Amino acid sequence: MRTPSKKAADAEGNTGGISHGEAERIPAKLAVQQAIRDEKTRRFTLQQCKDMMLITMHEDFGWGEERLKKLSDCYDQTFMTYAEMCLADAKTDKQIWFTQGKVDERLKKACGKYFVPWDERYR
């Protein structure tokens, strides 16, 4: 007896030895796995940015452990403040115009003539 090809088995609804219910849950499981990978990537990237900032402040500006600890703590607080603002803004505005304006306002004050607008920073 000839075994049907995978294509033919799929067309007949054969799921290769797993139940139909299990087959239906596979996309959901894959989506959860992808979300976990995305979250790990996001956390890695955020930590890497913070690490590079701390290294730069130590090696290029001579900051010691006390100033770096304070910077690290303030960075976390500032990040959370703006992340919460951005999430709230995104509920009603996909372009997050309010957040963009607030971030640019603060950076313009901090950076003066070296300020780079949002649209240029986030190309």
N, C-alpha and C positions, 0 to 999 in steps of 0.2 A: 504494500500500500504506500502510496506517495504522500509525503508530508506537505501540507500547503505552505506556500511561501509566506514570509512575514507580511508582505503587502496584502496577500489574500486573507491571512488570518486577521490582520487589523481591520480589513474591510468587513469581515464577518463579526467583528466585535470581540475577537479573541484577544485577551490581554496578556498572553504569554505566561500563564500559570498563576496570575494573581486575580483576585476577585474583582468584579466590576466596581464595587464600592472602594476598594483599595486603589484602583486605577483612577477613580474620580478624585481621590484625595492627593494624588501625586502633584498636580499643579499647585495646590495650596501649600504642600510641604516645601516645594521648590521656592515658592514666593517667600515663605518664612525664612528659609535658609539664605536667600538673597538679601532679605532685610537685615538679617544678623550680620552678614558679610559687609553690607553697606554701613551699618552702625559701627562695626569694628574699624572700617576704613576711615569713617568720619572722626572717630575718637583718636585714632592714630595720627591723622593729619593735624587735628587741633593740638595734640600733645607735642607733635614734632615742631609746629610753629612756636609754641611756647618755649620749648627746649632751645631752639635756635635764637630766640630773643634773649633768653637768659645767658646763653654762651656769649652772644655778641656784647651784651652789657658788661659781662665780666672781662672778656678778653680785649675789647676795643675801648671800653670806657672806664675800666678799672673798678667796677662795682664789686663790693664784697658780699659776703653771705647775708648780712642783715638787710641791706638794700635790696638784694635779689629776692629774699623771702617776702619782703613787703611788696615788691613789684609783682611777684607771682600771685600773692593773695589778692592784690588790687586788680590784676589782670583777670583772675577768675570771676571776681565780683562784677567788673565791667562787662565781661563777656556774657555773663548770665543776664545782666540788665538789658543788654542790646538783643540777645537771643529771645528773651521774653517779649520785648517790644516788637521784634520782627515777626514772631509767631502770631501775636495779637493783630498786628497790621495785616498780615497775610490772610486772615480770616475774611476780610472785607475788600482787600486790594492785592491782587496777584502781583502787581508791580512793586509793592511795598514802598510807595512814594514817601510816606511819612518817615519810615525808617531811613531811607536814602537821604532825605533832607536833614534828619537829626545827626546822622553819622557825618555827612559832609560838613554840617555846621560846626561840629566839634573838631573835626580834622582841620578845617580851614583856620580855626582859632589856634590850634596847636602847631600847624605846619607853616602858617603864613604864606610867604611868596612861593614856597615849595609845595603847596597844596595841589593835589591831583583829584579832579572830580570823579565821582562814582563811576560814571560811564566809561571813563578811561581806565580806572583801576580794575573794573570787572568786565573787561572785553571778552 
